[in-house]
Amino acid sequence: MHAYLLIGNNQQEVDSKIEKLINKLKVKLLEYPLIKIKDVRELGSFTRLSIDAPTGILIKDVNTASTEALNAFLKNLEEPQKNIFYILTASSVNNLPPTIISRCQIIKVRGKKELDSESRKEVSAFEKKSKVGQLQKTSRIWNRQEAIFFVENYILHVHSLLLKTNNGYRSFAKNIRCANQALNSLNANGNVQLQLTNFVLGLV
């Protein structure tokens, strides 16, 4: 594998995982920003050089890059040079194209059991939708890893609501059980769309 995507919002734990990955790959690490298309061009100028020693390119918060930059960067992942390894970090998979996610080995960084603001907003919006709206949302999720993160974020969101409420325990608990069943099936290579559909239909 030549590309790794570390997902987590605990920066200390993310940095620790990066250090372990550097030691495992035995690479010299170079950090590059990736926000705009010009950043991709500058990175391309470097990667087109002949590189003899194993080199790791660290791109932090890749999910904040523009769509144009991510689409251009995809070519780097599709046509990697032999001695180059990409180490990407993101607080979540939101805003990341499935094409980027599918070309990386995903490393989930455990740490803070809380959602970043973007993920919280996404799950809250999903929760307010009608059943049809929820099905429309999940019908656009085909990548397994993206589906897993979405369901995990839903579980974290509902669990936080459960801790704050004085009533409605039964419906919260039922939704968490439903989400956990979907998560287990997704992790067991169950059909992504089937599991997400069952997940939505099981919510109360």
C-alpha positions in Angstrom: 0.0 0.0 0.0 1.3 3.4 -0.9 -1.4 5.7 0.6 -2.7 5.9 4.1 -5.6 7.9 5.4 -5.7 8.6 9.2 -9.2 9.5 10.4 -9.6 11.1 13.8 -10.1 14.4 15.7 -7.7 13.8 18.5 -4.5 15.5 17.2 -2.2 14.0 19.8 -3.3 10.5 18.8 -3.1 11.3 15.1 0.4 12.5 15.5 1.3 9.4 17.4 -0.1 7.2 14.6 1.9 9.2 12.0 5.1 8.6 14.0 4.5 4.9 14.1 3.7 4.8 10.4 6.9 6.6 9.6 8.9 4.1 11.6 7.1 1.2 10.0 7.6 2.5 6.4 11.2 3.7 7.2 10.6 6.9 5.2 11.9 10.4 5.3 8.9 12.7 5.9 8.0 15.8 4.0 4.9 17.8 4.8 2.9 19.5 2.0 -0.2 21.7 2.2 -3.1 20.7 0.0 -5.8 23.4 -0.3 -5.8 24.7 -3.8 -5.0 23.4 -7.3 -1.7 25.3 -7.2 -0.7 23.1 -4.2 -1.2 20.0 -6.3 0.9 21.4 -9.1 3.8 22.2 -6.7 3.5 18.7 -5.3 3.5 17.3 -8.8 6.8 19.2 -9.6 8.4 17.3 -6.7 6.9 13.8 -7.4 8.0 13.9 -11.0 11.6 14.0 -9.9 13.5 10.7 -9.6 13.4 9.8 -5.9 15.8 7.1 -4.8 15.1 7.0 -1.0 11.7 6.0 0.5 9.8 9.3 1.1 6.6 9.9 2.9 4.5 12.9 1.9 2.3 14.1 4.8 -0.9 16.0 3.9 -2.8 17.1 6.9 -6.6 17.9 7.0 -7.0 16.7 3.4 -10.8 17.0 3.8 -10.4 20.8 3.8 -9.0 20.8 0.3 -11.1 22.2 -2.6 -12.9 19.7 -4.8 -10.7 20.9 -7.7 -7.6 20.1 -5.7 -8.8 16.7 -4.6 -9.7 15.7 -8.2 -6.2 16.8 -9.4 -4.5 15.0 -6.5 -6.3 11.7 -7.3 -3.8 11.2 -10.2 -1.0 11.0 -7.6 -2.7 8.1 -5.9 -3.5 6.4 -9.2 0.0 6.6 -10.6 2.3 6.5 -7.5 6.1 6.6 -7.9 7.8 3.6 -6.4 9.5 5.3 -3.5 6.7 7.7 -2.5 4.2 7.0 0.2 1.3 9.3 1.0 0.1 9.9 4.6 -3.2 11.8 4.7 -5.1 13.0 7.8 -8.7 14.1 8.1 -11.1 14.7 11.0 -13.8 12.8 9.0 -14.5 11.4 5.6 -16.9 14.2 4.9 -16.0 16.1 1.7 -13.6 13.4 0.6 -14.5 11.8 -2.8 -15.0 8.0 -2.6 -12.2 7.7 -5.3 -9.7 9.1 -2.7 -11.0 6.9 0.1 -10.9 3.7 -2.0 -7.2 4.2 -2.9 -6.0 4.6 0.7 -5.6 2.2 3.6 -7.9 3.7 6.3 -6.5 4.0 9.8 -9.1 5.0 12.4 -7.6 6.9 15.3 -9.4 6.4 18.5 -9.5 9.1 21.0 -12.1 11.7 21.7 -15.5 10.2 21.6 -17.1 13.2 20.1 -18.1 14.5 16.6 -16.4 17.3 14.8 -18.8 20.2 14.0 -19.2 19.2 10.4 -20.1 15.6 11.2 -22.5 16.7 13.9 -24.2 19.0 11.4 -24.5 16.2 8.8 -26.0 13.7 11.2 -28.4 16.3 12.7 -29.7 17.2 9.3 -30.1 13.5 8.5 -32.1 12.9 11.7 -34.5 15.7 10.8 -35.3 14.3 7.3 -38.4 12.3 6.5 -37.9 8.5 6.0 -37.8 9.2 2.2 -35.2 12.0 2.7 -33.1 9.7 4.8 -33.2 7.0 2.2 -32.2 9.5 -0.5 -29.2 10.5 1.7 -28.0 7.0 2.2 -28.6 6.0 -1.4 -25.7 8.3 -2.3 -23.3 6.4 -0.1 -21.7 3.4 -2.0 -18.3 3.3 -0.4 -18.1 0.8 2.5 -15.7 2.9 4.6 -17.8 6.0 4.1 -20.9 4.1 5.1 -19.2 2.8 8.3 -18.1 6.3 9.3 -21.6 7.6 8.7 -23.2 5.0 10.9 -20.5 5.4 13.6 -21.2 9.1 13.6 -24.9 8.5 13.9 -24.3 6.3 16.9 -22.1 8.9 18.6 -24.7 11.5 18.0 -27.6 9.5 19.4 -25.5 8.4 22.3 -24.8 12.0 23.2 -28.6 12.8 23.0 -29.3 9.8 25.2 -27.0 11.2 27.9 -28.7 14.6 27.9 -32.4 13.5 27.8 -34.7 12.7 30.7 -37.2 10.8 28.5 -37.3 8.9 25.2 -34.8 6.4 26.3 -36.5 3.5 24.5 -36.5 5.1 21.1 -32.9 6.2 21.4 -31.8 2.8 22.6 -33.7 1.1 19.7 -32.0 3.4 17.1 -28.6 2.7 18.6 -29.3 -1.1 18.4 -30.4 -0.6 14.8 -27.3 1.3 13.9 -25.0 -1.2 15.6 -26.6 -4.0 13.6 -25.9 -2.1 10.4 -22.4 -1.4 11.5 -21.6 -5.0 12.3 -23.0 -6.1 8.9 -21.0 -3.5 7.1 -17.8 -4.6 8.9 -18.7 -8.1 7.9 -18.7 -7.1 4.2 -22.5 -7.0 4.0 -24.0 -5.2 0.9 -23.5 -1.5 1.6 -26.8 -0.3 0.1 -28.8 -3.1 1.7 -27.4 -2.5 5.2 -28.0 1.3 4.9 -31.6 0.8 3.7 -32.3 -1.7 6.6 -30.7 0.8 8.9 -33.0 3.7 7.8 -36.1 1.5 7.8 -35.4 0.4 11.3 -35.1 3.8 12.8 -38.0 5.2 14.9 
